[in-house]
Amino acid sequence: MLSFLVAAVVSVSVEVRIYTVVWIRHTMLMVRKGFTPRRFMCIFFALSAAMYIAAFLHACNVDTGLMAYRVIHGINLAPDVYAQNMVVRPHHWHIRTISVLQFLQTIIGDLVLVRFRTYVAWSYSIWVLALPSHYSYSPLLVIRICLPASLAFNVALTVLLIWRLGAVHAESSRAGVRDATHQPVLLRIARVVAETGAPYVGTYAVFIVLTFMGRSEMYIVQCALLPIGGMTFSLMSIRLSGTASDVGHTTSDAGHRTSDAEAGPATSKIGGFASADGSLWDADDYGRSTDDYGRSTDDYGRGTTDYGRSMTDHGRRGGAIDYDRDPLPPEHAV
């Protein structure tokens, strides 16, 4: 059975090293894509860098606190009870630093990234972020209320984001925009959001349970929240970039497929979800005419009689004309 000290040192070291590898991969990906043509990539990269710096300082701070414990305990400068208090007492400087760093990363990750993405996905509706608040004079009661409420809020926003992606996918399918020969893009993005957010939500839930049980293991789990939280967004960016690249390659021939006239509004929302940096923010830069994902709206979707690719006059919806079997009518001939 590992002691508390060994478990804390091993967990922090492993988590930060894994996070370092993931963040370096994320940085290389964003540098290769370039920052100039994308409005929010620089902001997203700065926030991701701030989260990594917070996690790194957090690891150094934890190691410093544990080193002080090892020195005090190893050379018997004080009884073991005092040495343990160096780790768990909230008034010591390293515990306060941990609290500040966790607060910083929570603001960046939970408030800025998760909530702002959900706010954008729901067409800038402020009501999707509104929750009732309760004030209490008891600090312990506030903690017991805020921890589960924060977890529930995080899960609710993630579910709303995934549900919105599914709703837009269903709307696009009804409009005839989706290419049936390829896997739905929005559903793949929703799966990425769910899978990458699961580790942080699970760790946070374990931390809340241990806190209510009063177990000392909650400090080990608390140390893991910072690197896992930052790792979540880096992994999401990497996987969403892979999804966007796959879609760009597999739908390179989809520009000759057509859709209804009403397909434009349905697909104008899609581009903002498949950005290479995973920000899910700006539909203008990634989906103005959905050229990157099949040119299904502006170029060929609004009455494309000039190009002869709309089969509306022939009594059929969409699809490219086989010019050998279906010659163009005189009014569409170039």
C-alpha positions as CSV (number, residue, x, y, z in Angstrom):
1,M,0.0,0.0,0.0
2,L,1.5,3.3,-1.1
3,S,1.9,6.0,1.6
4,F,0.2,9.4,1.2
5,L,3.5,11.1,0.3
6,V,4.5,8.6,-2.3
7,A,1.1,8.6,-4.0
8,A,1.1,12.4,-4.1
9,V,4.5,12.7,-5.6
10,V,3.9,10.0,-8.2
11,S,0.5,11.3,-9.3
12,V,1.7,14.9,-9.7
13,S,4.8,13.9,-11.6
14,V,2.9,11.5,-14.0
15,E,0.1,13.9,-14.6
16,V,2.3,16.9,-15.4
17,R,4.5,14.9,-17.7
18,I,1.5,13.6,-19.7
19,Y,0.1,17.1,-19.9
20,T,3.5,18.4,-21.1
21,V,3.5,15.9,-24.0
22,V,-0.1,16.7,-24.9
23,W,0.4,20.5,-24.8
24,I,3.6,20.3,-26.9
25,R,1.7,18.3,-29.5
26,H,-1.1,20.9,-29.3
27,T,1.4,23.8,-29.7
28,M,3.1,22.1,-32.7
29,L,-0.3,21.6,-34.4
30,M,-1.4,25.3,-33.9
31,V,2.0,26.6,-35.2
32,R,1.8,24.4,-38.2
33,K,-1.8,25.6,-39.0
34,G,-0.7,29.3,-38.6
35,F,-2.3,32.1,-36.6
36,T,-2.8,34.9,-39.1
37,P,-6.0,33.8,-41.0
38,R,-7.9,32.7,-37.9
39,R,-9.4,35.4,-35.6
40,F,-9.6,33.4,-32.3
41,M,-6.6,31.1,-32.6
42,C,-4.2,33.4,-30.9
43,I,-6.6,34.0,-28.0
44,F,-7.3,30.3,-27.7
45,F,-3.5,29.5,-27.7
46,A,-2.9,32.2,-25.1
47,L,-5.5,30.7,-22.8
48,S,-4.2,27.2,-23.3
49,A,-0.7,28.4,-22.5
50,A,-1.9,30.1,-19.4
51,M,-3.6,26.8,-18.3
52,Y,-0.4,24.9,-18.8
53,I,1.7,27.5,-16.9
54,A,-0.8,27.3,-14.1
55,A,-0.5,23.5,-14.0
56,F,3.3,23.6,-14.1
57,L,3.5,26.1,-11.3
58,H,1.0,24.0,-9.4
59,A,3.2,21.0,-9.8
60,C,6.3,22.9,-8.6
61,N,4.3,24.3,-5.7
62,V,3.1,20.8,-4.6
63,D,6.7,19.5,-4.9
64,T,8.0,22.3,-2.8
65,G,5.4,21.6,-0.1
66,L,6.1,17.9,-0.2
67,M,9.8,18.6,0.0
68,A,9.3,20.7,3.1
69,Y,7.3,17.8,4.6
70,R,10.1,15.3,3.7
71,V,12.8,17.6,5.3
72,I,10.8,18.1,8.5
73,H,9.8,14.4,8.7
74,G,13.2,13.0,7.6
75,I,15.5,14.8,10.1
76,N,12.9,14.9,12.9
77,L,12.7,18.7,13.2
78,A,9.2,18.4,14.5
79,P,6.7,15.6,15.4
80,D,5.1,13.9,12.4
81,V,1.7,15.5,13.1
82,Y,3.3,18.9,12.4
83,A,4.9,17.6,9.3
84,Q,1.5,16.4,8.0
85,N,0.0,19.8,8.8
86,M,2.5,21.3,6.4
87,V,0.7,19.5,3.6
88,V,-3.0,19.8,4.6
89,R,-3.4,23.0,6.7
90,P,-5.1,25.7,4.6
91,H,-3.3,28.6,6.1
92,H,0.2,27.6,4.8
93,W,1.5,29.5,1.8
94,H,1.7,26.6,-0.6
95,I,-2.0,25.6,0.0
96,R,-3.0,29.2,-0.7
97,T,-1.0,29.2,-3.9
98,I,-2.7,26.0,-5.0
99,S,-6.1,27.6,-4.4
100,V,-5.1,30.6,-6.5
101,L,-3.8,28.5,-9.3
102,Q,-6.9,26.3,-9.3
103,F,-9.1,29.3,-9.3
104,L,-7.2,30.7,-12.3
105,Q,-7.6,27.6,-14.3
106,T,-11.2,27.2,-13.4
107,I,-11.9,30.7,-14.6
108,I,-10.1,30.0,-17.9
109,G,-11.3,26.5,-18.6
110,D,-14.7,26.3,-17.1
111,L,-16.0,29.9,-17.5
112,V,-14.2,31.2,-20.6
113,L,-13.9,28.1,-22.8
114,V,-16.8,25.8,-21.9
115,R,-19.4,28.4,-21.1
116,F,-18.5,30.7,-24.0
117,R,-18.6,27.8,-26.5
118,T,-22.0,26.8,-25.3
119,Y,-23.1,30.5,-25.4
120,V,-21.9,30.7,-29.1
121,A,-23.4,27.3,-30.1
122,W,-26.8,28.5,-28.7
123,S,-26.8,31.5,-31.0
124,Y,-25.5,33.9,-28.3
125,S,-28.4,33.2,-25.8
126,I,-27.5,34.4,-22.3
127,W,-30.3,32.3,-20.8
128,V,-28.4,29.1,-21.4
129,L,-25.8,30.3,-18.9
130,A,-28.2,31.5,-16.3
131,L,-28.5,29.6,-13.0
132,P,-30.0,30.6,-9.7
133,S,-27.5,31.4,-6.9
134,H,-27.9,31.1,-3.1
135,Y,-26.0,33.1,-0.5
136,S,-25.2,31.7,2.9
137,Y,-23.3,33.0,5.9
138,S,-21.8,29.6,6.6
139,P,-18.5,29.0,4.6
140,L,-18.8,25.3,5.0
141,L,-22.3,25.3,3.7
142,V,-21.2,27.4,0.7
143,I,-18.5,24.9,-0.1
144,R,-20.9,22.0,0.2
145,I,-23.3,23.8,-2.1
146,C,-20.8,25.2,-4.6
147,L,-18.9,22.0,-5.3
148,P,-21.8,19.9,-6.5
149,A,-23.4,22.9,-8.1
150,S,-20.2,23.6,-10.1
151,L,-20.1,20.0,-11.3
152,A,-23.7,20.0,-12.2
153,F,-23.3,23.3,-14.1
154,N,-20.3,21.9,-16.0
155,V,-22.1,18.7,-17.0
156,A,-25.2,20.7,-17.9
157,L,-23.3,23.0,-20.3
158,T,-21.5,20.1,-21.9
159,V,-24.8,18.3,-22.4
160,L,-26.4,21.4,-23.9
161,L,-23.4,21.8,-26.3
162,I,-23.6,18.2,-27.4
163,W,-27.4,18.4,-27.8
164,R,-27.1,21.6,-29.9
165,L,-24.6,19.9,-32.2
166,G,-27.0,17.0,-32.6
167,A,-29.9,19.4,-33.3
168,V,-28.0,21.2,-36.0
169,H,-27.0,17.9,-37.5
170,A,-30.7,16.9,-37.6
171,E,-31.6,20.2,-39.2
172,S,-28.9,19.8,-41.8
173,S,-30.1,16.3,-42.6
174,R,-33.7,17.5,-43.1
175,A,-32.5,20.3,-45.4
176,G,-30.7,17.7,-47.5
177,V,-27.2,19.1,-46.9
178,R,-25.5,16.2,-45.3
179,D,-23.5,13.9,-47.5
180,A,-24.8,10.3,-46.8
181,T,-21.6,8.7,-48.0
182,H,-19.5,10.1,-45.1
183,Q,-19.8,10.0,-41.4
184,P,-21.7,13.1,-40.0
185,V,-19.2,15.8,-38.9
186,L,-21.2,17.3,-36.1
187,L,-21.9,13.9,-34.5
188,R,-18.1,13.2,-34.6
189,I,-17.5,16.6,-32.9
190,A,-20.1,15.9,-30.3
191,R,-18.4,12.6,-29.5
192,V,-15.0,14.3,-29.2
193,V,-16.5,16.9,-26.8
194,A,-18.0,14.1,-24.6
195,E,-15.0,11.8,-24.6
196,T,-12.4,14.5,-23.9
197,G,-14.5,16.1,-21.1
198,A,-15.2,12.8,-19.3
199,P,-11.8,12.5,-17.5
200,Y,-12.1,16.0,-15.9
201,V,-15.8,15.5,-14.9
202,G,-15.0,12.0,-13.5
203,T,-12.0,13.4,-11.5
204,Y,-14.0,16.3,-10.2
205,A,-16.8,13.9,-9.1
206,V,-14.3,11.7,-7.2
207,F,-12.9,14.8,-5.5
208,I,-16.4,15.9,-4.4
209,V,-17.2,12.5,-3.0
210,L,-13.9,12.3,-1.1
211,T,-14.4,15.9,0.2
212,F,-17.8,15.0,1.6
213,M,-16.4,11.8,3.1
214,G,-13.5,13.8,4.8
215,R,-10.8,11.5,3.3
216,S,-7.2,12.7,3.1
217,E,-7.0,11.2,-0.5
218,M,-9.0,14.2,-1.7
219,Y,-5.8,16.3,-1.7
220,I,-4.2,13.9,-4.2
221,V,-7.2,14.1,-6.4
222,Q,-7.3,17.9,-6.0
223,C,-3.7,18.1,-7.3
224,A,-4.8,16.2,-10.3
225,L,-7.6,18.6,-11.3
226,L,-5.2,21.3,-12.7
227,P,-3.3,19.1,-15.2
228,I,-6.3,17.1,-16.2
229,G,-8.4,20.2,-16.7
230,G,-5.8,21.7,-19.0
231,M,-5.2,18.4,-20.8
232,T,-8.9,18.2,-21.6
233,F,-8.8,21.3,-23.9
234,S,-5.5,20.4,-25.5
235,L,-6.8,16.9,-26.4
236,M,-10.0,18.4,-27.7
237,S,-8.1,20.7,-30.0
238,I,-5.9,17.9,-31.3
239,R,-8.9,15.6,-32.0
240,L,-11.0,18.3,-33.5
241,S,-8.1,19.2,-35.8
242,G,-7.9,15.6,-36.9
243,T,-11.7,15.6,-37.5
244,A,-11.5,18.8,-39.6
245,S,-8.6,17.3,-41.6
246,D,-10.5,14.1,-42.3
247,V,-13.6,16.0,-43.4
248,G,-11.5,18.2,-45.7
249,H,-10.0,15.1,-47.4
250,T,-13.0,12.9,-47.6
251,T,-15.3,15.5,-48.9
252,S,-13.0,17.0,-51.6
253,D,-15.3,15.7,-54.3
254,A,-18.5,16.8,-52.5
255,G,-18.6,20.2,-54.2
256,H,-20.5,18.7,-57.1
257,R,-23.4,17.7,-54.8
258,T,-26.2,20.1,-54.4
259,S,-28.9,20.9,-51.8
260,D,-32.1,22.9,-51.4
261,A,-32.3,26.6,-51.5
262,E,-33.0,26.6,-47.7
263,A,-29.7,24.7,-47.1
264,G,-27.7,27.9,-46.6
265,P,-29.0,28.9,-43.2
266,A,-28.7,25.3,-42.0
267,T,-25.1,24.9,-43.0
268,S,-24.0,28.4,-42.0
269,K,-23.8,27.1,-38.4
270,I,-21.7,24.1,-39.2
271,G,-18.4,25.7,-39.9
272,G,-17.9,27.2,-36.5
273,F,-17.9,23.7,-34.9
274,A,-15.1,22.2,-37.0
275,S,-12.3,24.7,-36.6
276,A,-8.8,23.3,-36.6
277,D,-7.9,24.8,-33.2
278,G,-10.9,23.3,-31.5
279,S,-12.3,26.6,-30.3
280,L,-15.8,26.1,-31.6
281,W,-16.1,29.8,-31.7
282,D,-16.1,31.6,-35.0
283,A,-18.4,30.6,-37.8
284,D,-17.2,33.5,-40.0
285,D,-13.7,32.2,-40.4
286,Y,-14.5,28.5,-40.9
287,G,-18.0,28.4,-42.4
288,R,-18.8,31.5,-44.3
289,S,-19.8,29.5,-47.3
290,T,-18.8,26.0,-46.1
291,D,-16.2,25.8,-48.9
292,D,-13.9,23.7,-46.8
293,Y,-16.5,21.1,-46.2
294,G,-18.1,20.6,-49.5
295,R,-19.3,23.9,-51.0
296,S,-22.8,22.9,-50.2
297,T,-24.5,26.3,-49.8
298,D,-23.3,29.6,-51.4
299,D,-21.6,28.2,-54.5
300,Y,-24.2,25.6,-55.5
301,G,-27.1,25.8,-53.1
302,R,-29.0,29.0,-54.0
303,G,-30.7,28.1,-57.3
304,T,-27.7,26.7,-59.1
305,T,-29.3,26.7,-62.5
306,D,-26.3,28.6,-64.0
307,Y,-24.1,25.6,-63.4
308,G,-26.7,23.0,-64.4
309,R,-26.1,21.0,-61.2
310,S,-29.6,21.4,-59.7
311,M,-32.1,18.7,-60.7
312,T,-35.1,20.7,-59.5
313,D,-36.3,21.3,-63.1
314,H,-36.0,17.5,-63.7
315,G,-38.3,16.8,-60.7
316,R,-35.5,15.6,-58.4
317,R,-33.6,17.1,-55.4
318,G,-29.9,17.6,-55.5
319,G,-27.3,15.4,-57.0
320,A,-24.9,16.0,-59.9
321,I,-26.2,15.6,-63.5
322,D,-24.8,12.8,-65.5
323,Y,-24.3,14.7,-68.7
324,D,-24.3,11.5,-70.8
325,R,-27.7,10.4,-69.6
326,D,-29.3,13.7,-68.7
327,P,-28.4,16.4,-71.2
328,L,-29.0,20.0,-70.1
329,P,-32.2,21.6,-71.1
330,P,-31.9,24.5,-73.6
331,E,-32.5,27.2,-71.0
332,H,-29.6,25.9,-68.9
333,A,-27.1,25.4,-71.6
334,V,-24.0,27.5,-71.4
